Structures are given as structure tokens and as C-alpha cells.
Amino acid sequence: MAIVWETGWSHAADSAPEQWAPAIVPGAVQLDWARKEQWDSHTYGDNWRQYEWMEDKYWTYRSHLDKRELQGGERLYLVSKGIDYSFTIRMNGLVLLRQEGMFTPVELDITESAAGGGVLEIVIDPAPKRADAPRSRSEADQSCKPAVSYGWDWHPRLIPLGIWDETYLTVRPVGHITSAEVFYELNETMEKADLRLEASFSGRPEGQLVWKLLDPEGEQVLEVSGTASEKRVVFHAEVNNPRLWWPHDHGEQPLYTSEVEYRTLDGKPVDAGSVIRQSVGFRRVRLVVHEGGWIQPVEFPKSRSLPPVTLEINGRTVFCKGTNWVNPDIFPGRITEDHYRSLLELAKAANMNLLRVWGGGIVNKEAFFEQCDAMGLMVWQEFPLACNLYPDTPEYLRVLDQESRSIITRLRKHPSLALWCGGNELFNSWSRMTDQSLPLRLLNANCFELDRKTPFLMTSPVEGMGHGHYMFRYRTGEDVLEAMPKARNTAYTEFGVPSPSSLEQLKSFIPAEQLFPPKPGTVWESHHAFHALSPEMWLMEDQLDYYFGPYESLEQLVENGQLLQSEGYKCIYEEARRQKPVCSMALNWCYNEPWPTAANNSIVMWPDKPKPAYYAVQASCRPVLASVRIPKFVWGEGEWFEPELWMLNDSPNPVQAGRVELYLTIGSGERQRLLGWDFAEMSPNTNGRGPTARYLLPSAASAGMKLEAVVPGRPEWNSQYTVLYKSGIPQEKPSLNALNMQ
């Protein structure tokens, strides 16, 4: 039953709002008030600054409930899947619940308090802040509220508050199922699954419990029934030769359906909502040490080998090509199933198989995980800790325990869930946590207790992993093409190359008089082109000038920036793949945006518009492709151009022997054949390394050089790259300013 809400604000918890506005639930109080005041969108210009004062107010949701006539034995419940962040629920002035935490759902029996109708209120406290903290993400370091909304290098300071997930009234019988969850254990050969159903009841159960499992086509696989006479019932069963769930690039995603129904002793359903359904995907996931990892380090005295970060699914190692997923919107209450679908379909179409859900943001709604299950997209889920020193205090640990248990029990049933992680960049100098920090020990313990078959990492990165860099040209003066082949990491779980948004996108939120040229102190800055991390980031004008010279138009600026981003991402994804089996993952920072940015590392602009770099990443993440390792980005007359050929195969299938032809075109000149290579058959998930071409570059006008790797008869494996030719090698410029990484 839907509830009609209105909302208003006050300066104190015991003060009633003086004005009210109609509220949309799920949503956010800021959006409700903005509609009342008829404000323009927070995404345009600097409108977001209008919302800043709201974070420090008390907000009350109010609804007038009519008197309800309940049948004998019926109970009235208020159900909410998410209220952000700290709140009090009252009925006719009587406090029914006081809670901190936006990820712990509410199921509140309000039968007696609402028997005669009256006023239902949810009072939202101001955003939590450490009192002595500077105005930054560190204000969130003693709460479980996602830190991103306190201000990040691609997210404005705009802290959502309010009812952010489904909230409704429902009538239930006194005796009803409160939970029913299927657990399973695959045997070593994965030819049999031992299943366990755990069901819990409210009230005194006096009936039958019937459990059915349907295969992906809807045919019944098993049925178990028995008398429910206790508040907790456990049934056991087994399935032979279960069809296994795979990431989409390794197999199918068969989903079985569990149906649990509570019936009276004479076999009638207890009520219309007495059937609880759950999708079940059979799979085994492990984190393993990469091939050859156990012999490292070789020298004495020895330290430990590097932590395992290679994902093994159903006994098969999988190279993870993916991205860092951030909030699709500043206000989580606005995110719908359709929003998730458009972004997830783009991720799958880009040949990605793993999404790292970053710890600075929200834990997504159920629709996100349901679609990942169906699409075969694996999820690396972090708890809401990021870039802060979270305390060992009893109060913080109490809320973290509550929130993490709610998160784990909600998500553990999803086959797409491949990895738990304590949070983002917690072992770094700006966070200063360690594996002895009590919050991380608590999270590890809760994951072990509640979902021990899913791997757990304390944080990212751990030793051996790489975060960064976040620019095309590094502080050393090397470009990304020069630097990446020297890297030696077990996984690249964050890396970025920024670019401006498209011309159309920029015009949609930057006032015309500020569009060109970009300047600090304008909307360009507040939408993260300048002073995001350091003065030049993320527009990186100094780098654009270094490679292309001064730009003369906005079109030229966008084109040049997006070219660098595309070629940079191609390099990193393909180089990470070349470093198998030591390297096991390539996940760029980042995939999407919570609002329109002027410049960012993202490959999909808000809300779901691909940049050119999206298509570059899509090409570089194809399961099989011809790839070229190019020594650097800028070339000139008289240099030996020495690209190295590779065939990359991350698929579970062998690749037959074939041939690759390598061609070079300088500017509008003639296409030159550089090399041909007959490659041998490749085993599943293995690469082939080919020869290096050597070509003495002639005199030519400054231009782009196009390099093509062509596989005759297999055009879907062809690849193309752009590098620069300059008629005179550019003079070296001073190194870039030091970067304060996120």
C-alpha cells in the first residue's frame, strides 16, 4: 500500500516544520524542496550550491493515515528498504524506532499505534559530521554514510537525505514467513549441489511449508514439504548436475527459482503474499594466487607471497576486464531499474565482466544485482568506507556491524557477487588503516560468518595491486605508452585518463557566456575541470598543449582530449592483458558519473552517454584481438618506429592459427605494410607474442599516425591505434605538478 507523504524542515528535532512540500518516495528531501521552490536542475551551472544548506536541517516526512479495519489475526507493517541516514519514526507522537544507517531495512509492526489512524512521521537528522573535521570527506569518517557526497574530485558537495528506497504499508497475518533463503554447497566436481533452505516465522507457526525449485525453463526440479511448528525451519535437498552460472564471456547464466509457500494445515495459502521467491545461480568463486606466484619472492630472506587476486570461477581462472562503478546519480532515491539497465547493458556491450562497486558510494538497490545476475556481470562489492581513518570506537563498530550484516544478508544470494572488500584505499597514507584496524577485522568476521564462500579483501589496493596513474603523461615525463610496459602488478584496479565531455554535453550545463575558453572560477571548475585534485585536473590543459599546441576552439579542445583518453585507455587495458598470468584484472577509474562533469576519467557521461573512449575500451576488451605494443606516443623523422605484435585471448576457447598484417599511415600519406606474422594456435586464456617491426620514419608534415593490425578473414579481431608524428621532436617540458591522488 503506497503512502502519500509531504516533507518540511526545521532547525531542531523537536520543532515542527513551518512549511510543507509534497514528497516523492523514493527520492530525497532536497529534490522535494527544490520542486516546491521551482528551482532549476541542480545539474545546471552552479545551481547545486542552492542545496548546500539543507544538509544541516532536520527534515520530517509526514503522512495522515486513515483508520484501518483489520481482519482477525492481521497486522499492519511499515516497510522501508532504505532511509538516509539517521532517523526517528513516530506514530501520533509516539517514538516507535530510532535508527542510524541507510542500508538496514525497516520492518515495523504499527498495528496498535496506528489502529485509529493518525499522523505517521519519519524525522531525518542532519547529515552526520565529525565536529572537529574540516569541510571534506573526513566529516564522514565516524559514520557509515557514503563519503562521496561530502565532496570528491568528480562529485560536488551535495549530501542526500531522505527515503531513498521503496517504502510502503503492508498487511500480514500474525503467523507469516519473515525470511526464506536457499544456501548450497557444490561438491569438488560441481556435479552435485547440496541445498539448504532456512525459513523463519513471525508469530506461532501452525501450518505447512512447501519448498519447490524450478529450473531455468520453469520445470520443477524438487519439492520438499513439512509441518512448520517452530519459528525456524530447515529443509535439505540436493540437485544433480546443476547448470552452472558463468560471467557472460565464459558461458551462460542459468537461474533456478526457489519458491517457498506457507500453507494452513489443510493446504490453503495463508495469505496472497505467502510465496517467497529467490533466484539461485550455482557457481563457485575463489581468489587464487596467480600462476608462478607461490615461488615469489625468490630471494632469502623471504617475505610472504603476494595476496591472491586472480578470480577463479567454477574452477577456471578468468581475466577480469571491467571498471569502477560509481553512483549513477547524486541522489540514490532517483535511481530506477531503467537507469541501471541502460548502464549495465553498455558495460556488457563493452565486453566488461567485472564491476568494482567503489566504497565511497552507495550499496546499490536490488535491481542492480538482479540485472547483473541475468547479464553475467560479476560484482566486486565494497562496504561504505573510503579514504578515511575509520575509528575503533564501540559506537561506530555497532553501526558498522548492523549495516554490514544487512548488506551481506541482502546480497549474498546473488551469483553475480564475486568479491567482498572492506573499502577503498584504506591502507594508504591518507587513510592510515591496517589489517589490524577493528572495522576491517569486523567486516572480515561478518563476511566469514554470513557468506564464507565469497572471497574477502581488506581493501583495494593491497600489496601487488596498482591504483593510478590518472593522466596520460606521468609526472616523470613519460607517457602512458612508455610507463605501462614497465609496471608489474597483479591487478590494475584503478587507472584513469581524463577527457572533456562532449560538446553537446558541455553546452547542456555550462552557460553560453562561460563555454569558451575554459577558465577556473567558472562552471568549468565547479564541474571538475580545474582544481579537482590539483589546479590542472581534470581538463589537463598543460598536457593538451604539450601534445597538440594551443587550442583555438572548444571543438578542438574536446577532440584532442578525447583522443588522448581513448589511446591511453587502449594502452592500459591491452598492456594489462599482455601481463597475464601475473596480472589478472584491468578496471578503469571510472565508468560513469553521478552528474554532468566538464572533464573526468569516466568513459560514460551522465546519465548514460558514451564518450569515444567507451568504444576504445570496448575494442580493447574483446575476448580475442590483434594487439600492438607501441613504445611511445610522439614520433619524429629519423626515429625507428618499433611496434610489437600480439594476439590476445581471454576467452575459454582455443584460437586457431592465423596471420596478422601490420600497416602504418602517416597523415594523408600512403598506407605502408610494416610486417606480417603467422601466429600459432593459442590455448584458452593465453596470449601469443609476435615479432617487432622496425621502420625508419621519413620526413613528413606533423600529423597523426594510424597503425592497423589486420587479421585476414577475421575482421572482428582487427585493431587500430593513433599516435602523433611531429616534424621536430618536441622540446621536453618541465614535469607536471605533484599529484595528490584520491
PyMOL commands that set and color helices and strands:
alter all, ss='L'
color gray80, all
select helices_A, chain A and resi 29-37+47-56+137-140+147-150+293-295+332-334+337-349+366-375+394-411+438-451+480-486+503-509+512-514+523-526+541-548+554-578+612-620+715-717
alter helices_A, ss='H'
color red, helices_A
select strands_A, chain A and resi 5-10+21-23+58-65+74-80+83-84+86-91+94-100+106-109+118-124+162-163+167-173+176-186+192-202+207-214+220-228+232-240+256-263+275-280+285-288+310-313+316-318+320-325+354-357+378-382+417-421+456-457+465-467+491-494+499-500+585-588+599-600+604-605+609-610+624-629+634-636+640-641+644-649+658-666+671-679+688-692+695-696+703-710+719-726
alter strands_A, ss='S'
color yellow, strands_A
deselect
rebuild
show_as cartoon
